[in-house]
Amino acid sequence: MKRARMLKSLMKNQGLQSAGLLVLILAAAVMLMGQSLPKKPVWDKGAFPAAETKQSKGPAASGGVKSGSAGIEVRTAKGVSNHKTIQAALAAAGSSQATLHLSPGNWVIPENLDFPKNITLAFERGAILSVGTGVKVTINSEIEAGFQQIFSGPGGVEGNIRARFIYPQWWGAQGDGVTDDYEAIAHAAHAARGKVLFLRHGTYLTSQMIVLPEQIFVDADPGTIIKASKSMQAVMTTGVAMKPNYGAQQFSVRNVRIDGNKLADNCIYLYKISMNNFDALDGVSTHKAVSDGIVLVACQGGSFKNIQTFDNGGNGIAILGCNSASFHSISATANKKSGVYISRFSDKDGAHYGGGCTVTRMHCESNAEHGLDIFKVVNNNRVSIVGGWIEMNGGDGVRITSSPVTISGSLFFGVGTGSNYAVHIMSGSQVCVTGCTLVGAKGSAYVFKDEGNNPDNVFYFNYDGIKGCYNKKAMFDSVLPDKAGRQTIK
């Protein structure tokens, strides 16, 4: 009421008669009532006129994209302009280097769309490309986005994204240990060929086997877990596992724990990672597989290091036909079979892989069967065990069957009573032991055991300070440990 009286008094005192002055008075009244007139949009030089920037109420023009938010800012060397569709923004950018800055909103893409190399796609948090059914978005552009969702819908994202790191969060991964993140990880892995698929710290559930392409590098924050939520052959494998006689190169998985959750047969299954220039596995941990934690088949010339595998239903790690491969710092504990199992392999086409490899700094402890089980490695290959600690296993510390083996610089403990040995040499083996400390099993005087006195067995024993392996055919059933229960091989 007071404001109305003020206006009436103002009109009477000033004698305002004209319509123009009346408009001014009304504007003043609005201001007095705490309101303000809407501001007119300010348009940059190259932008559409204001009348053309109103949001379309119907479907976007062919090839265009509509949004429920403001338009797209196109930044080029010539200036900045604003557009209401991605198609219009791409047309404005042309072949010039440009950044398309997408504001928050669900940008629906109804038709195939290409983003060329000269474009940088910058996503504000909340800006999402929603790709329709049967639609293919080809991105050869650089992408600027953090750990946020930027893609949705049933359509596909193809091309060669210009980004060093690809995140599953771009496809909606949560990593909360509750959401099924399989689809998001699968899409990210497909886009990450030749790049790094990076997993932010969290627990990622997967309902299906994650199949990685070759030329991919998987890395993660420490403590990141990928966990099976349903029965599957393996939690993680390579595409080449489905292509016999095909070798994957440029491949690496780092810093991730794979949890079989007593649902997956294996945590990791890798086939023919051949002549790889990178550590194929580094800092990887696996547990709770139904069978073996890690299975490596015919992986030739590659290296694998800093691996921990425990509490699996089979062997901790099975190394099958991995010719010339090297393994460093392998820890296998509390598995239901042996900690490490090494053997030959033959593929379905009859190709043979002898299994000769090198293992250094191995730790095998508290496995239900043997610490290390070497079985029927082809004679023209040799397994070399250098350094390590093997103890408290249910069977033998090391069991060697029909295989050529060299063991040096390791500490071995046999455990239990009766038939358990620090090193148990079965029939048909050629074994060289040097520079090791061996402790016989409780209740047994044996350090070495020849199974059945097989005449084909050849044992080489370094003794009396002679360097290297002394060529002497001998039986070691009579070698007794010292009072402390150990026999040192100098």
Sequence and secondary structure as in RCSB ss.txt:
>XXXX:A:sequence
MKRARMLKSLMKNQGLQSAGLLVLILAAAVMLMGQSLPKKPVWDKGAFPAAETKQSKGPAASGGVKSGSAGIEVR
TAKGVSNHKTIQAALAAAGSSQATLHLSPGNWVIPENLDFPKNITLAFERGAILSVGTGVKVTINSEIEAGFQQI
FSGPGGVEGNIRARFIYPQWWGAQGDGVTDDYEAIAHAAHAARGKVLFLRHGTYLTSQMIVLPEQIFVDADPGTI
IKASKSMQAVMTTGVAMKPNYGAQQFSVRNVRIDGNKLADNCIYLYKISMNNFDALDGVSTHKAVSDGIVLVACQ
GGSFKNIQTFDNGGNGIAILGCNSASFHSISATANKKSGVYISRFSDKDGAHYGGGCTVTRMHCESNAEHGLDIF
KVVNNNRVSIVGGWIEMNGGDGVRITSSPVTISGSLFFGVGTGSNYAVHIMSGSQVCVTGCTLVGAKGSAYVFKD
EGNNPDNVFYFNYDGIKGCYNKKAMFDSVLPDKAGRQTIK
>XXXX:A:secstr
 HHHHHHHHHHHHHT  SHHHHHHHHHHHHHHTT          TTS  GGGGS  SS   TT    SS  EEEE
ETTEEEEESSHHHHHHHHTTS EEEEE SEEEEE S EEE TTEEEEE TTEEEEE TT EEEE SEEE  SS  
EESSSEEES  B SEE GGGGT   EEEEE HHHHHHHHHHTTTSEEEE SSEEEESS EEE SSEEEEE TT E
EEE S EEEEEEEGGGGSTT  B SEEEES EEE TTTEEEEEEEE B S SSEEEES EEE  SS SEEEES  
S EEEEEEEES SS SEEEES TTEEEEEEEEES SS SEEEE EE TT  EE   EEEEEEEEES SS SEEEE
   TTS EEEEEEEEE  SS SEEEES EEEEEEEEEE  SSSS  SEEE TT EEEEES EEE  TT   SS B
GGG TT EEEE  TT  S        TT    TTSEEE  
